[in-house]
Amino acid sequence: KIGEICTISEGAQINFTQTHPAISQYALLGAAPSAIEMGYLSNDSFIDMASVYQSSNQLIVWLGQANGTFDHGTPYSTNPLPVDLLLVELTNDNRLDILVLCLGSSNILLFVNLGGGIFAAKRTVGSTGSYSFPLSMTLVDFINNGLVDVVTVCENPPYVGVLLNQNYTSGTQFTLVANTLYSSGPPNYYLVATAAAHFNADSLADVATLTNDGNVVMYLGMGNGILTYLATYTTRGFTTFSSCIVAADVNNDGNIDLSVTNTGSMTVAVLFGDGKGHMSVPILYQVGGAPTHMRALYFDQDGHLDLLVLTGSNCYTLLTGYFNGTFYTSIPCGYVPAGYVTNFAVGDINGDGIPDMAITATGTANVQMFLGSII
């Protein structure tokens, strides 16, 4: 076992310890998963995991076991180049289904949960447009009808696509709404990520998109899947590459804030929301490496959101939240022994109530497990 400790506040420490052997069996050696998520897919008390691989065009589902380990995984065929996946209940049966976004075919696949962690074969449920090359997606209810809709960012040309859930009797289907292809950013820049939340006080879902040059473009929802441009905010990433955006209330004022990873400047930018869709001047935090992915969670269980950040080499950093939205940090927080880290998921693997991590890295198809503990 390899243990890494980082100081997160006065007198408190969180420890992430690498545990049992890596668990990928079906993925091709030398190719890390492009996306990974954790959730309760088999409706037992053990958390499960799903990831997608571009090298083999597969979704792999691992079911959690009683001792905090996972089974060998079950593969499912996807369309070319799966880039993102999300776990969500779509069939009103209290089972988490899986949505997969495919760059190569520019569409969304649904894998329906049949029970016991077994999934039906892929079904195409939406298209982002021919040769649009979608990069990521998020979920939100745009028209307040109780149905989950999809927001994607696409590369060709750079636009935001809103796909409304039609919920046909024959099954879930997402339809790209007319006139919702929104060009964002200056020439030669493109969109890399999106976050959807209620950024203003009208109870309608809004969308924040991130460009690769570190600009946040804010769109307000009109309630029918149509978006209207509000403003563009800098993360002070300058010419650096930005890759990840997280929407969460980090300062506990009831307004949604934004956190962005700036890879080139090795910083995380935090922008506070005012409840009207506007964002503050960013506060920058050094993270000791080039950040690529980030999750917001209550890691130390003090009621203040923390930010766990993957950095570009083989390490991760925890920004521990304080009550006013500021963060403590220790650089680096911990190390991943194999490869350049690419993505991660967070969940309670061993059932102790403390978040754990599953981290993917280049140079190996394995998923590496790290158990969290507060000491």
N, C-alpha and C positions, 0 to 999 in steps of 0.2 A: 504494500500500500504506500501511496505517496501523499502526504498531508501538506497542505499549504494554509497558512494562517494570515489573515490581514486584520489590522486594527480598524474598527469601524466607528467607535465613539469612546468617550471616556470610560474606561474600565470594562468595556464589552468587546468581545471578539467573536467573529464567525469563522468557522473552519470548514473547508471543503476538502474531503478526502477521497481520492480515487479508490474505487472499490472493484468488485468482481470483474472477470474478463470482459472485454468488449464483445458486443453481441451480434454483429452483422454476419450473416451466413450467405445470403443470396446476392448481395451487391458485388460488383466487380472490383477487384483489388486495384487500389491506386486512385479511386474516384470517391470523393466524399459526397454525402447527400447534399442536395441543393436546398432542402428545407426539412424541418423536423418539428413535430409537435407532440405534446403529451396530453392525455385525457383518459377518462374511464370509458373504454370502448366495449368492454364485455359486461358492464353493469355489475361487477363485483367490487370488492373493496381495494383492489390492487390497480394502480395506475398503469396504463398501457402507453404505447408509443407508435407513431407512424412517421415515415420519412419517404422522400421521393429522390430518385437517382436519375440524372440525365444520361449517364453512361450506359445504362441498361433499359431506360424508359420503363421504370418500375416504381410502384408504390409498395412499400413493405410495412406490414403491421406486426408489431411485437406485443404479445400479451404478458402483462405483469404476473409474477408468481408470489407466493406467500413469503418467501425469504428475501424479497427485494430484488430478485433477478428477473430475467425475461426469458420467454421461450425463444426458439431458433428463428422465428419470424415466418410470415406467410406473404409471398409475393403476388402482386396483381399488376397486370399489364396496363400501361398508360399510353397516351399519345406521345409524339416526339417532344423531347426536351421539357419535362415537367420542372417548373421553377418555384412553385409555391403550393402550399396546402393549408387548409383550415379544417378544424373539427367543429361541427355544428349539427344540431338536431333539425332536420328538414321534413321528416315524415310523420311528426306528431305521435311517435311511439316511445318516447323517453329513451331513445338510443342515439348516440352521436354518430352522424354520418361524416363522410370525408369529401371535401371539395378539393380538386387538384387543378391548378392553372398550368396550361401547357404553352410554352413559347413557340414551339415548332409548328403547332397547328392552330394557334391563336384561338383556343377555346377553353371552356371549363368542363371538367368531368365530375360526375357525381358517383360515389361508391356508397350504396345504400347498406346500412348496417342490418344484417339479417338476424342478429342476436348471437350472444356468445362470442363476440369478437370476430365473427365471420361476415364478409362483405360480398355483395353482388358484384358482378363484373361491371366495368366502367360503362357509364352512359353519358353522352354529350348533352349538356343542359344549357349551354350558352356559348355565344361567340363574341369576341371583342372586335371582329372585323377582319377581313382577309389580309394576311401579311402585316397585321398590326403589331405583332411581337410583344405581347404583354409581359411585364416583369414582376409585378406583385399585385396582391389583392387584399381587400379588407371587407368586413361585413357590417351592415347597419340597416335599420328599418327606415327607409326614406319617406314613406307616405303614411306612417303610423297605422298600419293595418295589421300589425302583429306578424308580418312576414319578413324574413331576412333577405335583404338585397345585397348586391355585390358592387364594389367600386374597384376598378383596376387602373393602373397606369401603364401606358403602352409607349413603345419606342418609335414606331413608324406610322405617322409622324408622332411627336410627343403629344399625348393627350390623355385626359381622364375619361374613362368610360363608366357610365352608370348603367347597371343591368338590373331591372326590376324583376322581382319574383312573381311569376304569373300564377303559380300554384294550381296548375291545371288538374283536372280529375285524374288524368293519366299519369300525373307525377309532376315534380318540381321542374320548372323551366324558367330560365332567366333570359329576358329580352333586353337588348341594348336600346335605350330610349333615344328617340330621334332628337337631334340638335343638342346632344350632350357630349360632343367631342371637343374638349377644351384645350386649345394650344396654350402652353405655359412656358415662360422663360425666354431668354434671348436666343438668337440663332447659334447653332453649334452646341447647345446644351439640351439635356433631355431629362425626363422625369425618372426617378429611381424608386420612390416609395410614396405611400399615401396613408393617411389616418383619418378616420371618420368619427365625429363626436358632435355634441351640442355645444358649439363654441359661442353662440349667443343665446339670448333668453327667450326665443320664440318657440321652443320645443320641437323644432325641425332639425333634422340631422344636417350637418355641414361637413365639408371636406377640406383637409389641408394636404397639399402635395409638396414633395421635396424634389428640387432639381439637383443635378450632380454638382453644380457650382455652389451649393449651400444656400439657396433661396427657398423660402417657404411661401407658397402661393395659396392664399385662402379663398375658398369659395363658400358662399352661403346657400343652404338648401331652400328651395321654394315650396317644398312639400309634395311635389309631384315627380320627383326624380330629376328635375331641372335645377341646375346650379347657376349662380351668378357670381362673377368675380368681385372680390372685396378689396384685397390688397396683397402686396408682396413684401415679405420681411426677410432681412438678411440674418444669417446665423453667424456672421463674421468669419465664415470659413474662407473668405477671399477666393483664391483660385483653387482651393483644395477640393477634393472629391468628398461629397456627402453621400451616405448610403442608407441611413435608417432614421425613421421618425416615430416617436411614441407620444400619444395623447393621453394625459392623465393629470389629475389635480394634485400637484406636488406640494403646494403651499397651503392646502386645506382651507381655501377661501370660497369653495363652491364653484369656482370657474376652472375650465379645462385649460391646462398648460401644454406646452410642447417641448420635447427634448429631442435633440438631433445629434447624430454622430458626424464629426468632421474629420475625415481620415487623414488628410494631408497635414493639418495643424495639430493632430493628436489631441483633440478636445471633444468634449460634449457641451453643446450649447443648450441652455435652458431659457425658454421664453415664456413669461407669465401672461396668461389670458386675462382680459378685463371683463369678460362676460358679454361683450358686444361683438366678438369676433376679431378684435384687435389684439396684437401681441406686443410685449415690451421689448426693449433693447435686450439682447441676449447676455446672459452671464455664462462665462466660459470656464470649464473645469478640465485641467490636464489629466489624462488617463494613462500616460506612460507608454503609449504605443498608438498605432493607427487603428481607431475603433471601426468595427464593421457591423456589429449587431448589438442590440440592447433590449433589455426587458425591464419593465417596472413592476415591482412586487414588494410586499412587506417582508423582507428577508430576516430582519432582526426582531420582528413582531412588536414594535414599539408604537404602532399606529401611524408612522410616517413612511411614505413611499420611498423605496431605495431604487437605484438603477444599477443593474448588473450589465457590464460592458465587455464584449469580446474585443480584444485588440489584435492588431495585424500579425504579430509574430506567433507566439505560442502561449499567450497569457491572457488573463482576464482581470478586471478591476471592478470593485464594488464602490459606488458612490452612495454613501449612507445618508438618508434624508433626515433633516432637522425640521422642527415644527414650522419654520417660516419659509420653507422651500429652498434653503441652502443645503449644501452637501459636504460631508467629510469624505476624504479619500485617502487610501494608502496605495502607493504605486511601487511595483505591481502588487496585485492582490494574490495571485496564484498562477501556477504554470500548468500547461497541458503537455505531457511528455512527448507526444508524437505529432509532428507536422504543424502546418499553418492552420490555425483554427478558422472555420468557415461559418458555422452556425451553431445554435444551441436551443434547447428547450428546457423549461423549468417545470418541476412537479414534485410531489411528495412520493419519492420512490419507495422508501422503507417505512412509511406510515407513522412517522414520529411527529408529524405536524410542522416540520421545518422544511423549507424548499430545498430541493436537490437539483442537480444539473445533468443533462445529457449533452455532450459536446461532440461535434463532428470536426474532422481535420483532414487536410490534404495529405496525400501519401499513404492513406489507409482508408478502407471502406468501413472501418469500425466506428461504432458509437461509444464514446468513453463516458463512464458514469462517475459522478462526483457527489458524495453524500454531504449534506450540510449539517452543521451542528453549532449551537451557540454555547460559548464557554466563558 
